[in-house]
Amino acid sequence: MTEIKIDTEYITLGQFLKLADCVQSGGMAKWFLDEYEVFINGEQDQRRGRKLRVGDEIKIPGLGSFVIT
């Protein structure tokens, strides 16, 4: 499981995708979420604006598992 460290209270799913090197720019996040299933704490979620906080686990089948620290 890859750890993604944040220095703020939360980040959005779109910001996370960029930090995790899943996309090159924020504009690609919408396309990425249309093409891939993303599971946050075991529930599928495709909202770019979804707030991720410390302790949240993100799984993207085929790309890996991540945890916000």
The first five atom37 places (N, CA, C, CB, O) and aatype in JSON, in Angstrom:
{
  "aatype": [12, 16, 6, 9, 11, 9, 3, 16, 6, 18, 9, 16, 10, 7, 5, 13, 10, 11, 10, 0, 3, 4, 19, 5, 15, 7, 7, 12, 0, 11, 17, 13, 10, 3, 6, 18, 6, 19, 13, 9, 2, 7, 6, 5, 3, 5, 1, 1, 7, 1, 11, 10, 1, 19, 7, 3, 6, 9, 11, 9, 14, 7, 10, 7, 15, 13, 19, 9, 16],
  "atom_mask": [
    [1, 1, 1, 1, 1],
    [1, 1, 1, 1, 1],
    [1, 1, 1, 1, 1],
    [1, 1, 1, 1, 1],
    [1, 1, 1, 1, 1],
    [1, 1, 1, 1, 1],
    [1, 1, 1, 1, 1],
    [1, 1, 1, 1, 1],
    [1, 1, 1, 1, 1],
    [1, 1, 1, 1, 1],
    [1, 1, 1, 1, 1],
    [1, 1, 1, 1, 1],
    [1, 1, 1, 1, 1],
    [1, 1, 1, 0, 1],
    [1, 1, 1, 1, 1],
    [1, 1, 1, 1, 1],
    [1, 1, 1, 1, 1],
    [1, 1, 1, 1, 1],
    [1, 1, 1, 1, 1],
    [1, 1, 1, 1, 1],
    [1, 1, 1, 1, 1],
    [1, 1, 1, 1, 1],
    [1, 1, 1, 1, 1],
    [1, 1, 1, 1, 1],
    [1, 1, 1, 1, 1],
    [1, 1, 1, 0, 1],
    [1, 1, 1, 0, 1],
    [1, 1, 1, 1, 1],
    [1, 1, 1, 1, 1],
    [1, 1, 1, 1, 1],
    [1, 1, 1, 1, 1],
    [1, 1, 1, 1, 1],
    [1, 1, 1, 1, 1],
    [1, 1, 1, 1, 1],
    [1, 1, 1, 1, 1],
    [1, 1, 1, 1, 1],
    [1, 1, 1, 1, 1],
    [1, 1, 1, 1, 1],
    [1, 1, 1, 1, 1],
    [1, 1, 1, 1, 1],
    [1, 1, 1, 1, 1],
    [1, 1, 1, 0, 1],
    [1, 1, 1, 1, 1],
    [1, 1, 1, 1, 1],
    [1, 1, 1, 1, 1],
    [1, 1, 1, 1, 1],
    [1, 1, 1, 1, 1],
    [1, 1, 1, 1, 1],
    [1, 1, 1, 0, 1],
    [1, 1, 1, 1, 1],
    [1, 1, 1, 1, 1],
    [1, 1, 1, 1, 1],
    [1, 1, 1, 1, 1],
    [1, 1, 1, 1, 1],
    [1, 1, 1, 0, 1],
    [1, 1, 1, 1, 1],
    [1, 1, 1, 1, 1],
    [1, 1, 1, 1, 1],
    [1, 1, 1, 1, 1],
    [1, 1, 1, 1, 1],
    [1, 1, 1, 1, 1],
    [1, 1, 1, 0, 1],
    [1, 1, 1, 1, 1],
    [1, 1, 1, 0, 1],
    [1, 1, 1, 1, 1],
    [1, 1, 1, 1, 1],
    [1, 1, 1, 1, 1],
    [1, 1, 1, 1, 1],
    [1, 1, 1, 1, 1]
  ],
  "atom_positions": [
    [[0.86, -1.18, 0.0], [0.0, 0.0, 0.0], [0.9, 1.24, 0.0], [-0.97, 0.0, 1.23], [1.8, 1.36, 0.83]],
    [[0.65, 2.13, -0.91], [1.43, 3.35, -1.05], [0.83, 4.44, -0.17], [1.48, 3.81, -2.52], [-0.38, 4.64, -0.16]],
    [[1.69, 5.14, 0.57], [1.23, 6.24, 1.43], [1.34, 7.55, 0.67], [2.04, 6.3, 2.74], [2.35, 7.85, 0.05]],
    [[0.26, 8.35, 0.75], [0.23, 9.69, 0.16], [0.11, 10.67, 1.32], [-0.96, 9.87, -0.88], [-0.92, 10.7, 2.0]],
    [[1.16, 11.46, 1.55], [1.17, 12.37, 2.7], [0.57, 13.71, 2.31], [2.61, 12.57, 3.23], [0.88, 14.27, 1.26]],
    [[-0.3, 14.22, 3.19], [-0.87, 15.55, 2.96], [-0.57, 16.43, 4.16], [-2.42, 15.46, 2.71], [-0.39, 15.94, 5.28]],
    [[-0.51, 17.73, 3.92], [-0.22, 18.69, 4.98], [-1.43, 19.54, 5.33], [0.94, 19.58, 4.57], [-1.33, 20.48, 6.12]],
    [[-2.57, 19.22, 4.73], [-3.79, 19.98, 4.97], [-4.84, 19.05, 5.59], [-4.32, 20.62, 3.65], [-4.6, 17.85, 5.73]],
    [[-5.99, 19.61, 5.95], [-7.05, 18.81, 6.56], [-7.57, 17.75, 5.6], [-8.21, 19.71, 7.0], [-7.88, 16.63, 6.01]],
    [[-7.65, 18.1, 4.32], [-8.15, 17.16, 3.31], [-7.62, 17.56, 1.93], [-9.7, 17.13, 3.3], [-7.12, 18.67, 1.74]],
    [[-7.74, 16.63, 0.98], [-7.5, 16.92, -0.43], [-8.68, 16.32, -1.2], [-6.11, 16.35, -0.93], [-9.36, 15.43, -0.7]],
    [[-8.89, 16.81, -2.4], [-9.97, 16.26, -3.22], [-9.45, 15.03, -3.97], [-10.52, 17.33, -4.22], [-8.24, 14.83, -4.1]],
    [[-10.37, 14.23, -4.45], [-10.0, 13.05, -5.22], [-9.2, 13.45, -6.45], [-11.26, 12.26, -5.63], [-8.25, 12.76, -6.82]],
    [[-9.56, 14.55, -7.09], [-8.82, 15.04, -8.25], [-7.38, 15.38, -7.9], [0.0, 0.0, 0.0], [-6.46, 15.05, -8.65]],
    [[-7.16, 16.03, -6.75], [-5.81, 16.36, -6.29], [-5.04, 15.08, -5.96], [-5.87, 17.29, -5.06], [-3.85, 14.97, -6.25]],
    [[-5.74, 14.12, -5.34], [-5.1, 12.85, -5.0], [-4.57, 12.15, -6.24], [-6.08, 11.95, -4.26], [-3.45, 11.65, -6.24]],
    [[-5.39, 12.11, -7.3], [-4.97, 11.42, -8.52], [-3.69, 12.01, -9.08], [-6.08, 11.49, -9.57], [-2.86, 11.28, -9.63]],
    [[-3.52, 13.31, -8.94], [-2.3, 13.96, -9.42], [-1.12, 13.61, -8.49], [-2.49, 15.5, -9.5], [-0.04, 13.3, -8.98]],
    [[-1.33, 13.66, -7.18], [-0.26, 13.32, -6.22], [0.19, 11.87, -6.37], [-0.74, 13.57, -4.79], [1.37, 11.56, -6.21]],
    [[-0.74, 10.99, -6.67], [-0.44, 9.56, -6.79], [0.11, 9.21, -8.18], [-1.69, 8.73, -6.51], [0.32, 8.03, -8.47]],
    [[0.33, 10.21, -9.03], [0.83, 10.02, -10.38], [-0.08, 9.16, -11.25], [2.2, 9.4, -10.33], [0.39, 8.44, -12.14]],
    [[-1.38, 9.23, -10.99], [-2.34, 8.53, -11.83], [-2.68, 9.36, -13.06], [-3.62, 8.21, -11.04], [-3.0, 8.83, -14.12]],
    [[-2.6, 10.69, -12.91], [-2.84, 11.61, -14.03], [-1.73, 12.66, -14.03], [-4.25, 12.28, -13.92], [-1.09, 12.9, -13.01]],
    [[-1.52, 13.28, -15.18], [-0.49, 14.3, -15.31], [-0.98, 15.69, -14.91], [0.04, 14.33, -16.72], [-0.2, 16.54, -14.47]],
    [[-2.3, 15.92, -15.08], [-2.85, 17.24, -14.75], [-4.25, 17.06, -14.17], [-2.89, 18.16, -16.01], [-4.88, 16.02, -14.32]],
    [[-4.7, 18.1, -13.49], [-6.03, 18.05, -12.9], [-7.12, 17.87, -13.94], [0.0, 0.0, 0.0], [-8.15, 17.27, -13.65]],
    [[-6.9, 18.39, -15.15], [-7.88, 18.26, -16.2], [-8.1, 16.83, -16.66], [0.0, 0.0, 0.0], [-9.16, 16.5, -17.2]],
    [[-7.11, 15.97, -16.45], [-7.23, 14.57, -16.85], [-8.02, 13.76, -15.84], [-5.85, 13.96, -17.04], [-8.41, 12.62, -16.12]],
    [[-8.26, 14.31, -14.65], [-8.94, 13.57, -13.59], [-10.35, 13.14, -14.01], [-9.02, 14.43, -12.32], [-10.76, 12.02, -13.72]],
    [[-11.08, 14.01, -14.69], [-12.44, 13.67, -15.11], [-12.41, 12.47, -16.06], [-13.13, 14.87, -15.8], [-13.19, 11.53, -15.9]],
    [[-11.51, 12.5, -17.04], [-11.37, 11.37, -17.96], [-11.0, 10.1, -17.2], [-10.31, 11.68, -19.03], [-11.57, 9.03, -17.44]],
    [[-10.04, 10.21, -16.27], [-9.58, 9.06, -15.5], [-10.74, 8.43, -14.74], [-8.46, 9.47, -14.53], [-10.89, 7.21, -14.74]],
    [[-11.56, 9.25, -14.1], [-12.68, 8.74, -13.3], [-13.76, 8.12, -14.18], [-13.28, 9.86, -12.45], [-14.52, 7.26, -13.71]],
    [[-13.85, 8.53, -15.43], [-14.79, 7.9, -16.36], [-14.28, 6.53, -16.82], [-15.02, 8.81, -17.59], [-15.08, 5.64, -17.11]],
    [[-12.97, 6.36, -16.87], [-12.36, 5.13, -17.4], [-12.06, 4.08, -16.33], [-11.09, 5.48, -18.12], [-12.09, 2.89, -16.62]],
    [[-11.78, 4.5, -15.1], [-11.36, 3.58, -14.04], [-12.34, 3.6, -12.88], [-9.95, 3.94, -13.55], [-12.96, 4.62, -12.59]],
    [[-12.47, 2.45, -12.22], [-13.24, 2.39, -10.98], [-12.32, 2.78, -9.84], [-13.86, 0.97, -10.75], [-11.18, 2.31, -9.76]],
    [[-12.81, 3.64, -8.95], [-12.04, 4.06, -7.78], [-12.87, 3.74, -6.54], [-11.68, 5.59, -7.85], [-14.04, 4.1, -6.45]],
    [[-12.24, 3.05, -5.59], [-12.92, 2.69, -4.35], [-12.28, 3.43, -3.19], [-12.88, 1.15, -4.12], [-11.07, 3.36, -2.99]],
    [[-13.11, 4.14, -2.43], [-12.64, 4.87, -1.26], [-13.26, 4.22, -0.04], [-12.99, 6.39, -1.34], [-14.49, 4.19, 0.11]],
    [[-12.42, 3.71, 0.84], [-12.88, 3.0, 2.03], [-13.9, 1.91, 1.67], [-13.5, 3.98, 3.03], [-14.88, 1.71, 2.38]],
    [[-13.65, 1.22, 0.55], [-14.49, 0.1, 0.14], [-15.71, 0.46, -0.68], [0.0, 0.0, 0.0], [-16.42, -0.43, -1.14]],
    [[-15.98, 1.75, -0.88], [-17.15, 2.18, -1.65], [-16.69, 2.87, -2.93], [-18.04, 3.13, -0.82], [-15.77, 3.69, -2.92]],
    [[-17.35, 2.54, -4.04], [-17.0, 3.17, -5.3], [-17.42, 4.63, -5.29], [-17.66, 2.43, -6.48], [-18.52, 4.96, -4.85]],
    [[-16.54, 5.49, -5.79], [-16.84, 6.92, -5.84], [-16.13, 7.52, -7.04], [-16.43, 7.64, -4.52], [-14.94, 7.27, -7.24]],
    [[-16.83, 8.3, -7.82], [-16.27, 8.9, -9.03], [-16.28, 10.43, -8.97], [-17.04, 8.42, -10.26], [-16.08, 11.08, -10.0]],
    [[-16.52, 11.01, -7.81], [-16.61, 12.47, -7.7], [-15.23, 13.09, -7.53], [-17.51, 12.87, -6.52], [-14.53, 12.79, -6.57]],
    [[-14.84, 13.95, -8.47], [-13.53, 14.62, -8.38], [-13.39, 15.43, -7.11], [-13.32, 15.52, -9.58], [-12.29, 15.55, -6.57]],
    [[-14.49, 15.99, -6.63], [-14.46, 16.85, -5.45], [-14.56, 16.13, -4.13], [0.0, 0.0, 0.0], [-14.58, 16.77, -3.08]],
    [[-14.63, 14.81, -4.14], [-14.73, 14.02, -2.9], [-13.55, 14.35, -2.0], [-14.78, 12.47, -3.22], [-12.4, 14.29, -2.44]],
    [[-13.82, 14.69, -0.76], [-12.77, 15.06, 0.19], [-12.15, 13.8, 0.79], [-13.32, 15.98, 1.3], [-12.85, 12.93, 1.31]],
    [[-10.84, 13.74, 0.71], [-10.09, 12.63, 1.29], [-9.33, 13.15, 2.5], [-9.12, 11.98, 0.25], [-8.67, 14.19, 2.43]],
    [[-9.42, 12.42, 3.6], [-8.77, 12.83, 4.84], [-7.78, 11.76, 5.28], [-9.81, 13.09, 5.96], [-7.77, 10.66, 4.74]],
    [[-6.94, 12.09, 6.26], [-5.96, 11.15, 6.79], [-6.67, 9.87, 7.23], [-5.18, 11.78, 7.98], [-7.68, 9.92, 7.94]],
    [[-6.14, 8.73, 6.8], [-6.7, 7.44, 7.15], [-7.56, 6.83, 6.05], [0.0, 0.0, 0.0], [-7.85, 5.64, 6.08]],
    [[-7.99, 7.64, 5.08], [-8.8, 7.1, 3.98], [-7.95, 6.17, 3.12], [-9.39, 8.26, 3.11], [-6.77, 6.44, 2.85]],
    [[-8.57, 5.07, 2.69], [-7.9, 4.1, 1.82], [-8.53, 4.15, 0.44], [-7.99, 2.66, 2.41], [-9.76, 4.14, 0.3]],
    [[-7.68, 4.22, -0.58], [-8.14, 4.31, -1.95], [-7.59, 3.11, -2.71], [-7.7, 5.66, -2.62], [-6.39, 2.83, -2.66]],
    [[-8.47, 2.4, -3.41], [-8.05, 1.26, -4.23], [-8.48, 1.53, -5.67], [-8.67, -0.08, -3.7], [-9.63, 1.87, -5.95]],
    [[-7.53, 1.36, -6.57], [-7.81, 1.5, -8.0], [-7.35, 0.2, -8.65], [-7.08, 2.77, -8.63], [-6.15, -0.01, -8.84]],
    [[-8.31, -0.68, -9.0], [-7.94, -1.96, -9.6], [-7.0, -1.79, -10.8], [-9.19, -2.72, -10.02], [-7.27, -1.01, -11.71]],
    [[-5.91, -2.53, -10.77], [-4.94, -2.45, -11.84], [-3.84, -1.43, -11.62], [0.0, 0.0, 0.0], [-2.8, -1.48, -12.27]],
    [[-4.06, -0.48, -10.69], [-3.06, 0.55, -10.41], [-2.51, 0.49, -9.0], [-3.64, 1.9, -10.67], [-1.37, 0.91, -8.77]],
    [[-3.28, 0.0, -8.04], [-2.74, -0.13, -6.7], [-3.66, 0.35, -5.6], [0.0, 0.0, 0.0], [-4.8, 0.76, -5.82]],
    [[-3.11, 0.28, -4.39], [-3.82, 0.71, -3.18], [-3.03, 1.83, -2.53], [-4.02, -0.48, -2.19], [-1.8, 1.81, -2.51]],
    [[-3.76, 2.79, -1.99], [-3.12, 3.97, -1.41], [-3.8, 4.28, -0.08], [-3.21, 5.2, -2.38], [-4.96, 3.93, 0.13]],
    [[-3.08, 4.95, 0.81], [-3.65, 5.42, 2.07], [-3.19, 6.87, 2.27], [-3.23, 4.5, 3.28], [-2.04, 7.22, 1.98]],
    [[-4.09, 7.69, 2.76], [-3.75, 9.09, 3.03], [-3.15, 9.17, 4.43], [-5.03, 10.03, 2.89], [-3.75, 8.69, 5.4]],
    [[-1.96, 9.78, 4.53], [-1.31, 9.93, 5.83], [-1.01, 11.38, 6.13], [-0.02, 9.11, 5.9], [-0.47, 11.7, 7.18]]
  ]
}
